[in-house]
Amino acid sequence: MTASSDQPTPMTFTAAPPLAGVITVPGDKSISHRALMLSALAVGESRIEGLLEGEDVLATAAAMRAMGAAIQRDDDGIWHVHGVGVGGLLQPPTALDMGNSGTSTRLLMGLIASHAITVTFTGDASLSKRPMARVTDPLSRMGASFAASPGERLPLTMRGLCPAIPLDYRLPVASAQVKSAILLAGLNAPGVTRIVEPIPTRDHSERMLKGFGAELDVEIESDGTRIITLRGEVELQPLSIMVPGDPSSAAFPMVAALLVPGSRVTITNVGLNATRAGLIELLRAMGGDILIENPREVGGEPVGDLIVSASSLKGIEPDSALAPSMIDEYPVAFIAAALAEGRSVFRGLEELRVKESDRIATMAEGLRAIGVAVEELEDGIVIEGSGGKPLTGGGPIATRLDHRIAMSFAIAGLISANGVTIDDMRPVATSFPGFTALLRALGAPA
Ligand code: S3P
């Protein structure tokens, strides 16, 4: 599988013997993006170890370079970043190509909103369908102006304002990307930017901003609402960052180990931030045997080793309050539900319709194609589990430029009678380089 191929790369995944071994997964995508962006704003040299070298993060690195940061990877895989200082981003000479990466796009829009520069964003067919109004609305209130394609989509050109207007904003959608975009804009706005977050989302931006020396406070009200305040125009100090393994990538071998009978797999150094750990809670509630060993803190983030043993899972109707803490893990959770005993009902997931693909529709279509009875709902899906009986299999599954759809159906293939064919594995390179090799290392015939 090569990321650079211009032709689709189909692949078939077939029934696996018991999976066994000790593995690590690549670095956390969300933390990697933020590490590059904040290092690029600090004064001096930051050092990043364990950076995810997937296409999405490389798009962020290229954008930060185009706006003036010096970014280099040494022979030991450590990334060194010399920042330009808060407010020091330069006009990039050409449009920024964001590829498939919504996180790069939305967070960078925030950074640019408080600089007096004009930037054009382009992206692939998937990214060009994704809604941007959720960030352009608050950033417009801070003074940025936008000329977007119809429906407030990419390609889009924006002009930032300096000095920007600090914002007091209640998040209308539970989105860490929107929260982070406003915080990044606030870094170079005079005064205090305040965000009210009624439903908590991943808090990597807040943790890392504090690590870099930003003046940021988080207050939690009795109903769980978080109030985040950030004082702008404060210099950031360089940092040495260790990026933990991505729990959203660990999700795939984790579900595979639960589903392939007789398996026992250890995944070391996985990020276990509570705002990301919903899948573990869900799988345990379904009867999954997942142990956490060596819990520790690395670079301001909780981390641990997961020991996952094959388990008989039961269907579930999870509370939609879990959604923000496992938003990217639903596709593979649906595969777990397809092998569980009984029916699972997932609701309150309308956000899945605006991810790299419409993940409710794409999963429903793919699950039907491999012999699973499903009912698609406006805000979720009902899945009839096989009770551990291998799925029929089939395909090719249409992955619609969505890495997590490709990897989810690859896992389904490991517990199938006839194998599952994925129409195109190239999107996997956005977040999980080495995915297929890692399954092979565990004994899968991939
Ligand atoms: C991310 C936030 C989530 C998630 C995405 C990464 C981030 O998106 O789905 O993969 O790094 O902030 P939303 O903010 O749209 O929920």
Boltz pocket constraint, residues with backbone or C-beta under 6 A from the ligand:
constraints:
  - pocket:
      binder: B
      contacts: [[A, 29], [A, 30], [A, 31], [A, 103], [A, 174], [A, 175], [A, 176], [A, 177], [A, 178], [A, 180], [A, 202], [A, 327], [A, 328]]
      max_distance: 6.0
